[in-house]
Each structure stands twice: as structure tokens, then as C-alpha cells.
Amino acid sequence: MNGWTVALIGYVVIAVATFAPVGHVLLKDVELYPGGPSFEQSPWFTEQAKNQLSQHYERIRGTLAYWKTQTVKYPPTPFPSGW
């Protein structure tokens, strides 16, 4: 092997090794905290309202998981978006 081949192999190994933590964060899912007890044990809602809130939470659970995952992958920066 000549020097260029060794350098190329070393470069690729370092690139893959440094991308591994980033790839792990980009591919993992984030778990939502369960929302049931906050609805079901609340003394302020009627039984019908508790049932409706639980059904609503189940319907939007996928959307919540998606946006929470996106927030973990791409956290907000301290700079405005135009910078």
C-alpha cells in the first residue's frame, strides 16, 4: 500500500468514528412521559372530560413523539435564525 491509500483509509475510519455519536442521536426515538395520571386523577375534570382528554392524547401521541424527537435532534441555538 502506498501512503495515499493508508491516508484515505485512516481518514474514512476517523470520519466514521466521529459521525457515530451523531448518527446515534439522529436515529434514536425519544419516549414521551405518560400523560394519563394527570388527566385521570384530576379532581377538576368530569368523567366525560377525562375520557375526552385521554382520547385526544392518544390521537396526538404520534405527533408529540415526532416533534419531541426533532427537538432533541436539533436543539434551539442561542442565536436568532438569521445569524
N, C-alpha and C positions, 0 to 999 in steps of 0.2 A: 504494500500500500504506500502511496506517496503521501506527502504532507497535506495536500488538499483534501484527500479522502478522509484522513484522520480528523482534520479540522471540521469538515462537513458533518461527520458522524458525531463529533463532540458537540457541535452547535445544535444539532437536532435533539440530542439527548438532553442538553440543558434547556432547550425550548420546551420540550415535552414535560420535563420535571418542574419547570416554573409555571406551566399552564395547568398542571394537575390540581392545585388548590382552587384555582378559578373555575375550572370545569366542574369540580365537585359542587361548588356553591351554585353554579348555573343550572345544574341538573337535579338538585335535590328539591323536594317539596317541603313546604312549611305546614306544620299542623296548626289547626285552629283550636283555640281554647273552647271547651264545650260551653254553649250558651244556654243550655236547658235550665239549670237551677236558678238562674237569675229571673227567668220567666215563671217557672213552676212554683217557686217558693215565695213569690212576692205577694204581700197582703194587699197590694194596691190594685191588682187586676182581677176582673171577674173570671170565672172559669172559661167562658167563651173567649174573652180577650187573651187568656193564657194559651188556649188552643190555637187561636189565630196567630199569635206571635211565634209559637213553636212551628207551625206550618210555614210561616213566612221565612223563618230562619232556615228551615230545611230547603226551601226553594232557592235561597240566595247563597247557600253554603259553598257551592262550586265557584261562584263569582268572588266571594270573600277569600277563598283559598288561592285563587289565581292572583288577585291583587296583592294579597299579603306576600305571596311568593315573589312577585315582581318588586315589591318594596324591599324585601331582604336582598334580592339580587342587585338592585340598583338603588342604594340608599340616597337620600337627598344630599346635595352638596351644600356647603355654606355659601356658595356664590350664586348670584342670580343666573338664570338660564342663558342670558345673553352674553355671559363672560366666557 
